[in-house]
Amino acid sequence: MLGIPLIQNNKNEYIYDVKYSPSEKNKSNVRGPQINDALPLHPDHGGLLGMYCLQSAENGGCTLLGNVKKIHDEINILRPDLLQILN
């Protein structure tokens, strides 16, 4: 086992399809995996991310990941005075 699985949505699913649903687009509680708009940068919980693609998108599909531990260590080297503010 690599870690503790986290529930991903209000249906208590651990794994779900990331699929564009046009009917969901204008709903106030729509989530990123249901629409085809770019998402702003945001944090996700957990130290391991798994994605499995069954079919390539016609366009897009780029994911930008960052390592929080590496960012913390760089701030500690370059500007340790900022760590207290960020905590």
N, C-alpha and C positions, 0 to 999 in steps of 0.2 A: 504494500500500500504506500502510495506516495504522499498522502496527506488526508485531511478530512474534507470530504465533498461539501460544497455549499449549495444551498437551495438558490435557484436562479430567478424564480418568478413567483407570482402569487398563486400559482397552481402547484407549488411545492415540487417543481421539477428540478432535477439535477442536470439533466441533459435535455435540450430542446432544439428544434429546427430554427435556424436563422433564415427566414424566408420573407421576402417582400409581400406585404398584404395591402393592396391599394385601398381597401375598405377601412383600414386602420389609420390611414394618413392624417385625418383631421380630428382624431380623438385626442382628448386632453391627456390621457394616461398612456399614450402610445410609447413603446420602448424602441430603442435604436434598431434592434434586429428585425423589426417588423416594417421598417420603412427604408427607402433607398437614399436618404439624405446623409450627408457627412455629419458625424457627431463631433462635438467639441472635445478637446482633451479632458479626460476624467479619470479618477482612480477606480480601480476594481480591487476588491478584497482578495486575499490569497497570494501565495507565492508561486503558484504554478498555473499556467494558462494552457488549456488544450483546445485546439480547433481542428476539425476534420472537414475537409471540403470534398463534397461528392461531385460537384460540377463547378467549373470556373465561371466567374462572372464575365459578361461581355465587356465591361469596363469597371474601373474602380477596384474595390476590394483591398485597398492598402491599409495596413495596420501599423501604427507607430507605438512601440513599447519602450518604456524606460525602467531602469533599475533603481529603485528608491534607495537601496543600500549604497550603491555607487554614487548617487547624487549627494546623499548625506556625507559620505566620506570626502567628496570633492569640496563641499561647503566647509567641512571641518578643516581642510587644508588651506583653502583660499580665504575664507571669511568665518572663522570659528565664532566670532561675535554674533553672527546671525542665527546660530543654532538655537539659542534660547528663545529668540523671537518666533522661530518657526515651530517650536514645540508647543 
